Amino acid sequence: MKKTALYLFAAIIMASCNEKKESVETTKEKTEIMIKEEKQKIEALLSEYKKSLNTSDAKLAQSLYTKDGVFMPAQAPSGIGSEGILKSYEFVFSQIQLNIEFFIEEIEVEGNMAFAVTSSKGSVKILANGVEAPEANRELFVFEKVDGVWKIARYMFNKTK
């Protein structure tokens, strides 16, 4: 009888350990799925950002930033806050027309913050003289999730050539 009770007790302990292990694995899988979904949302945001650049749409670009966002273009003053960002993009788009493609190298998500490292390649047309030239950059985006929606909090880039 004692032996049977001991086996029964051991079986119960083993079963509860397996349940806990399955629970931990399930939680880990759910977390990985959630992170993958968040990365896909950020990829969609980057696609909209590319659209704003290629269509010279300053208002669309502005809408993709947080209200206190910062746009830090190479060799130009930063655009800070919604109005500053809009003015920066309006100025940029009054000078050039972009035709670029983004290549996502890395996206990392941690809670309501994330970052992406990208590169871009394409062409730029200088509107003052109509000259076209190759365009290639490295970019760093910092994102913040605001009211359930990913927005660009900080963005900077530099030319690779």
C-alpha positions in Angstrom: 0.0 0.0 0.0 2.8 2.4 0.9 4.6 1.5 -2.3 1.5 2.2 -4.4 0.9 5.5 -2.6 4.6 6.4 -3.2 4.3 5.6 -6.9 1.0 7.6 -7.1 2.7 10.6 -5.4 5.7 10.4 -7.8 3.3 10.3 -10.8 1.4 13.3 -9.6 4.7 15.2 -9.1 5.9 14.3 -12.5 2.7 15.3 -14.2 2.7 18.7 -12.4 6.3 19.3 -13.5 5.4 18.5 -17.1 2.4 20.9 -16.9 4.6 23.7 -15.7 7.2 23.0 -18.4 4.5 23.0 -21.1 3.2 26.3 -19.6 6.6 27.9 -19.8 7.1 26.7 -23.3 3.6 27.9 -24.3 4.4 31.3 -22.8 7.7 31.5 -24.7 6.0 30.6 -28.0 3.3 33.2 -27.4 5.9 35.8 -26.7 7.8 34.9 -29.9 4.6 35.1 -31.9 3.8 38.5 -30.4 7.2 39.9 -31.2 7.0 38.6 -34.8 3.6 40.3 -35.2 5.1 43.6 -33.8 8.0 43.3 -36.2 5.5 42.9 -39.1 3.7 46.1 -38.0 7.0 47.9 -37.9 7.8 46.6 -41.4 4.5 48.0 -42.6 5.3 51.4 -41.0 8.7 51.4 -42.8 6.8 50.6 -46.1 4.6 53.6 -45.5 7.6 55.7 -44.7 9.3 54.7 -48.0 6.0 55.6 -49.8 6.2 59.1 -48.2 9.8 59.6 -49.4 9.1 58.3 -53.0 6.0 60.4 -53.4 7.4 63.5 -51.6 4.5 63.5 -49.2 5.6 65.6 -46.2 2.2 65.2 -44.4 2.4 61.4 -44.7 5.9 61.4 -43.3 4.9 63.7 -40.5 1.9 61.4 -39.6 4.3 58.4 -39.1 6.1 60.2 -36.2 5.3 60.5 -32.6 4.1 64.0 -31.6 7.6 64.6 -30.0 9.5 62.8 -32.7 12.8 63.9 -34.0 14.0 63.7 -37.6 17.8 64.0 -37.8 18.9 64.3 -41.5 22.5 64.2 -42.4 24.1 67.7 -42.8 20.9 69.5 -42.0 19.1 70.8 -38.8 16.9 68.4 -36.9 13.1 68.5 -37.2 11.7 68.3 -33.7 8.1 67.8 -32.9 5.2 67.5 -35.4 5.6 71.0 -36.9 9.4 70.8 -37.1 9.2 67.4 -38.8 6.7 68.7 -41.3 8.9 71.8 -42.1 12.0 69.6 -42.5 10.3 67.2 -45.0 8.7 70.1 -46.9 12.1 71.6 -47.3 13.8 68.3 -48.3 11.0 67.6 -50.9 11.3 71.1 -52.3 14.9 70.3 -53.1 15.0 66.6 -54.2 12.9 63.7 -55.5 13.7 60.3 -54.1 13.3 56.9 -55.7 14.6 54.5 -53.1 14.1 51.0 -51.7 14.6 50.1 -48.0 16.4 46.9 -46.9 15.7 45.9 -43.3 18.8 44.5 -41.6 17.5 44.3 -38.0 14.4 45.0 -36.0 14.4 44.6 -32.2 11.3 45.0 -30.0 11.2 45.5 -26.3 7.8 46.4 -24.8 6.6 49.7 -26.3 9.9 50.6 -27.8 11.8 49.2 -30.8 14.6 50.0 -33.2 15.4 49.1 -36.8 18.7 49.3 -38.7 18.1 49.6 -42.4 19.9 50.6 -45.6 18.4 52.2 -48.6 19.5 52.4 -52.2 18.1 54.1 -55.3 18.3 57.5 -56.9 17.9 61.2 -56.1 16.9 63.9 -58.5 18.0 67.4 -57.7 15.0 69.6 -58.6 17.0 72.8 -59.2 18.9 71.3 -62.1 17.2 68.0 -62.9 20.4 66.0 -62.3 19.9 62.4 -61.1 22.5 60.6 -59.0 22.7 57.3 -57.1 21.4 57.5 -53.5 22.5 55.1 -50.7 22.1 55.5 -47.0 22.3 53.7 -43.7 19.4 54.4 -41.3 18.6 54.0 -37.6 15.0 54.2 -36.5 13.7 54.3 -33.0 10.0 53.4 -32.6 7.5 54.0 -29.9 4.1 52.3 -29.6 1.5 55.0 -29.0 -2.1 54.0 -28.3 -1.3 50.6 -29.8 0.2 52.0 -33.0 3.9 52.0 -33.8 5.3 55.5 -34.7 8.8 56.8 -35.5 10.2 58.4 -32.4 13.7 59.2 -33.7 15.2 58.8 -37.2 18.7 59.5 -38.5 20.7 58.5 -41.5 24.0 59.0 -43.2 25.2 58.5 -46.7 27.2 55.3 -47.5 29.2 57.0 -50.3 
